[in-house]
Amino acid sequence: LGGGMEGLSFHAWAGLFKFGIFVAYIGLIALLPDIRAVFEYHGAEHKTIHAFEGPGPVTVAAARAGSRLHPRCGTTFMLFVLGAAIILHAVLVPALLLVWHPESAVLRHAGVIVFKILLIVPISCLAYELIRASAAMEGFWAGVLRAPGLFLQRLTTREPDDGQLEVAIASLRGALDEDSPLLARFETAFDDKVEE
């Protein structure tokens, strides 16, 4: 079933095992009250970005109406990194071991570790381009590409309260340049609350 380190199935199964551990870890830490609050703030961030990307002013009411899921989320990026790593490791590591096969098991394992470290940058670049493409696309294939990330965000985001939405709005305002014309999109009544 798993085969040796030279086989594609070994790396595919190892990758799926890592994926299972990752999802289980996210699911388990979501049960902790402090992490649950972090996930509520994560949901507030997404809702605020939806309001900011929409046509109207960025208010708590507008943010509340938005989805807590977002196609360009870092959770989706992590999932794309993991998926790309599973596929590329399953294909490229056996290919490497076909052309480079030292007698020493220690050297072989060390070589695979170094090779996987070298793949981190191209895998991250591929994941970044996938997340950009999935956010820009429309239609059936866009939905297929987004679905796993949006599913995982159901674990890493929770519905926030209005106070958390206010924090997310203040954070977004703080990230904008003080001379930015985009600041006009934020409600002015909110200024008094921020200064208190």
N, C-alpha and C positions, 0 to 999 in steps of 0.2 A: 504493500500500500504506500509506504513512504519512500522505499528505495534508498539508495546510497546518496551521499552528498553530491554526486555527479549527475543525479537524475532530476528532471524537472519537477516530478511529483513531490520529492522531498521538500523543495523550497516552496512549492505551492501550499503544501500542508503546514509547513512551519509558518508561512505568512498568514494563513487562515487561523491558526492557533493564536498568533499575536493579535490578530484582529478581534478574536473572541475575548481575549484578555482585556484589550482596550475597551470594548463595549461593556464588558462586565464591570470593569473598574469605574467607568463613567456612571453606570447604573447604581453601583454600590455607594459611591461618594455622594450621589444625589440624595441619598437617604439622610445624610448629616445635615442638621439644621443650618449651620454656618454656610455650607456649600449650597444648600437650597436658596439661601439669601443671595449668594453670588449669582446663581442661575436666574433669580428674579431680576437682578440688576442687568444681567446679560439680555434678558427679554426686554427690559426697559430700553437698553441701548438699541436693539433692533427696531422696536416700535418708534423710537425717536428718529432713527435714520429713515424709516418709511415716511414719517411726517415731513422730514426735511427734503426728501426726494419727491414729495407730492407737490401739488400746485399751491396749496394754501399756507397760512401761517403755521409756525411750529409751536403748538400749544399742547398742554397736557391732554385736552380733549382729542385733539388730532392724533397725538401719539397713542392714546388709549385705543383708538379705532384701528390702528395698524396691527399687522401680524407680528407675532414674536419670533417668527422664522424669517431668515433673510438668505438669499442665494449666495451672497459674497461673505458669508460668515467664516471666521477662523476655524470653527469646528468642521465645516465642510472642507476647508483647506487641509486640515489634519487628516481627514478621511481620504482625500485625494492623494495625499502623500503616502499614506498607508497602502492604498490600492495600487498606486504606481510602483511602490517598492515591492509589493507582492509579485506583480507581473514581471517587472524588470529583473528582480532577483531570481525568479523561477526560470527565466529564459537566459539571462546573461551569465549567471554563475556556472550553470552546466556548460555553457559555451566556453567560458574561460578554462574550465577544468578539462575540456577536450583538447585545448591547445597547450595548456600548462598543467602538467601532472607530476609534481615532485613525489618522490618516494616517501618522504617524511610526512606523516599525518599532521605533526605540529606545524610544519612549514605550509602544508596545504590549507589548514584551518586559518593560520595567520594571514595567508594570502587572500583567502575569501573575506576575512574581516576587513583588511585594508581595501579590497576591491569594493565592498559594500560602503565603506566610509567615503571612498571616492565618488560613489554614485549618489551621495546625499544631495549635492548641488544640482545635478541634472534632474533628479527626481523632484526636488522642490520647485525647480523651474517649470517642469512639466505640469505639476499640480497647480501652480500659479496660473499658467496659461489655460488649463482646463477650467478653473473656477471663473476666470475672465470670460472665456468662451460660453460657458453655461449661463452666465448672467446676461450676456448680450444676445443669446439665441432665443427664438420663440418656437413654439410648436411641440410636436410629440417628442423629438429627440432631446430637446432642451429639458423637458419634463423628466425624461429617463435619466439624463445626466445629473439633474438636480435632486432627484428623489432620495438617494442614499444620504446625502448631506442634510436635507430637510428632515429626514427620519431621525438622524442622530441628534439634530437640534431639538427634537422633542424631549430628549433626555437632558440637554445642556441649557435649556431655557425654561423659565416658568413665567406665569402671568405676574407682572409687577403691580404694586399699588401706586397711587398717585404721587406719594413722596419719592418713590424710586424713579418715576418718570420725570419728576422735577430735577432730580440729581442728574439724570441722563441728559436732559435738555441743557442744564447749566454746564455740564461737561462738554457738550457739543459747542455751545456758545464760546466757552473758554478755549476751545481748539481753533476757533476762527480768528483771523487777524482782526485787531480792533478797528481797522478801517474798512473791513470787508462790507460790501453792499449786501451780502447775504444776511447780516445781522438784522436788517429791517424785517426779515421774515419771522422773527421771534416776538412774542407778545411783550409789550412794554410794561404791563402790570407785573410781570415776572421780575423786572429789575429791582423793585423794592424788596422782594423776598430774598434775592441773592445778596443784597448789600447788608441785610440785617445780621 
